Amino acid sequence: MGESALIEFVDQADAAFTGYRKAVKDTGVTEGYIGAVKNLSINELPRIGTEIQSEIEVVNEIVGFTIIIGKVSFESRLIAECEMRILQASGS
């Protein structure tokens, strides 16, 4: 698994969380786009087929952007971390 796959993994974790939250509020699910990735730290790359875990923390939601801290772990070891700004499509 490459570096870009870890970034996408964090983004998909946020998409699942955002989609769930919107479904609960019955506000309709919309698309989101990665606007920026900051402070990316990759300590190791997992092998293909390895089970990894994600954790996201919503830091702020402002003017159509969601700012999160995303972490990826393998066997309780932090293997990647970044801040991500995700633009929510209009209507969100």
C-alpha positions in Angstrom: 0.0 0.0 0.0 1.4 3.4 -1.0 1.4 6.8 0.6 -1.5 8.0 -1.5 -3.6 5.0 -0.4 -3.1 6.0 3.2 -4.4 9.6 2.5 -7.4 8.1 0.6 -8.0 5.8 3.6 -8.3 8.8 5.9 -10.5 10.6 3.5 -12.8 7.6 3.2 -13.1 7.3 7.0 -14.2 10.9 7.1 -16.7 10.3 4.2 -18.2 7.4 6.1 -18.5 9.5 9.3 -19.9 12.5 7.4 -22.4 10.3 5.5 -23.6 8.6 8.7 -24.0 12.0 10.5 -26.0 13.4 7.5 -28.1 10.3 7.3 -29.0 10.5 11.0 -29.9 14.2 10.6 -31.8 13.3 7.3 -30.1 16.1 5.5 -29.0 14.2 2.4 -25.5 12.9 1.6 -23.3 15.0 -0.7 -19.9 14.7 -2.2 -16.7 16.0 -0.5 -13.3 16.8 -2.0 -9.9 16.9 -0.5 -8.9 20.5 -0.4 -5.6 20.2 1.4 -3.4 17.7 3.3 -1.0 19.2 5.9 1.5 17.8 8.3 1.5 14.4 6.7 3.6 11.9 8.7 4.1 8.4 7.5 6.0 6.1 9.8 5.6 2.9 7.8 3.6 1.5 4.9 1.4 -1.5 5.6 1.7 -4.6 3.4 -1.2 -5.3 1.0 -3.8 -7.4 2.8 -2.9 -6.0 6.2 -5.9 -4.9 8.4 -5.4 -1.2 9.4 -7.6 1.0 11.5 -8.5 4.7 11.1 -9.4 7.4 13.6 -10.6 10.9 12.7 -11.2 13.9 14.9 -13.2 16.8 13.6 -11.3 19.9 14.5 -13.5 22.5 12.9 -16.3 23.0 10.4 -16.4 26.3 8.7 -17.6 27.8 5.4 -18.2 24.5 3.7 -14.9 23.0 4.9 -14.4 20.2 7.4 -11.0 20.2 9.1 -10.0 16.8 10.5 -7.0 15.1 12.1 -6.7 11.6 10.7 -4.7 8.7 12.1 -4.0 5.3 10.7 -2.9 2.5 13.0 -1.7 -1.1 12.6 -1.4 -3.4 15.6 -1.8 -0.4 18.0 1.1 1.4 16.3 0.5 4.8 14.6 1.7 4.4 11.1 0.4 7.6 9.5 -1.2 10.9 10.6 -2.3 14.2 8.9 -4.5 17.2 9.0 -7.0 17.3 6.1 -9.3 20.0 4.9 -12.3 18.6 3.0 -14.6 20.7 0.9 -18.3 19.7 1.2 -20.1 20.1 -2.1 -22.8 22.8 -2.2 -26.0 21.7 -0.6 -24.3 20.2 2.3 
